[in-house]
Amino acid sequence: MGALKSFFSKESSAGVMLIVATILALIFQNSFLDTFYTTFLHTPVEIRFGDFEIAKPLLLWVNDGLMAIFFLLIGIEIKREILEGHLSSLWAITLPTIAAVGGMVVPALIYIYFNRGDSFALNGWAIPTATDIAFALGILSLLGNRVPISLKIFLMALAIIDDLGAIIIIALFYTQELSLLSLIVASLAIAILALLNYFNVTKKGAYFIVGAILWISVLKSGVHATLAGVILGLFIPLRTKRSIAKEIEHTLAPYVNFFILPLFAFVNAGVDLREISIEQLFTPVPLGIMLGLFIGKQLGVFLFSWSAIKLKIAKMPDRATFFQLYGVAILTGIGFTMSLFIDSLAFNDSAIFNYADRLAILIGSFLSAIVGFLVLKMATRS
């Protein structure tokens, strides 16, 4: 029990769990267990009340349902960081914001360059713009106190702003045909959440009941259901005598890091390697994803950060060097769970690219993790 407790208390453990889940998914999909794996993903799950029903395969319950809990945690985290954390002052937020913008713009341009002229492929422009905060911080934590704490704060703030960017992108660009009735119900639920927050209601059940109504209405509206999680997180009180936002964050974090995200990786990372050739990996979509993550993210984050520091718009993180900053910039190319999530929205879980797009995410993310770690190791030695 002591060894397990020690493992789950380490910051790198969440990243390890994601790797294990990915390896298991690849083994299941590429062995005699592939039929079981496919059946598991498409297990029908239904909730029915009279004429009202939600019927989806297990894969979509994970992507639309459990991931809403992950985004709830992101919503609380964004609120906490803006009100009293690393994003609470203009000076603190400047460098990670500029870096995050660079880390979204450059990868998107690289992807668009390779896929210009193909309207369907262009739906995936946002795939290489994401950063997996759990994985990236896990890799950084492997270096311990050899990396200045200011760089960890920089990466954390950058990833949070990156998540906020991903939320805006999902809301604006990955929304289907809208249902007016569902949007009205969702608006009413948001208004009730605002009132609960205004009157400092500290009953968690009240927020979760309204949050469930919000999730169902958003799910039925055509807007992606995970956005309901973010909205709920932003309305949960933080600065009350009993901060239920911090209580919920503390309670949910282990379940998200050690169950929801690994399960998401397991159901989405099962790429059939037997069906993918080297030639397919060098077609425009996979190439745009791989180069966007591994080259675009590091160039965008580092060059925008370097320019901001040199122009004295922002300040270099304390006790850090440009070499170390470059190593952290490479780590932002670990898109992994967030990139897989956006991929599922962009191509609607379609196998049109024979899953070479998902393999490209894994390759780009693992290259960024390995090279980023090695560069940071060299930078801390020097």
Secondary structure, DSSP 8 states (H G I E B T S, - for coil): -HHHHHHHHSTTHHHHHHHHHHHHHHHHHTSTTHHHHHHHHT-EEEEEETTEEEEEEHHHIIIIIIHHHHHHHHHHHHHHHHHHSTTSSHHHHHHHHHHHHHHHHHHHHHHHHHHTT-TTGGGGTTGGG---HHHHHHHHHTTGGGS-HHHHHHHHHHHHHHHHHHHHHHHHHS--S--HHHHHHHHHHHHHHHHHHHTT---HHHHHHHHHHHHHHHHHHTS-THHHHHHHHHHS--SSSS-HHHHHHHHHHHHIIIIIHHHHHHHH----GGG--HHHHTSHHHHHHHHIIIIIHHHHHHHHHHHHHHTTSS---TT--HHHHHHHHHHTT--HHHHHHHHHHHTTT--TTTTHHHHHHHHHHHHHHHHHHHHHHHHHH-
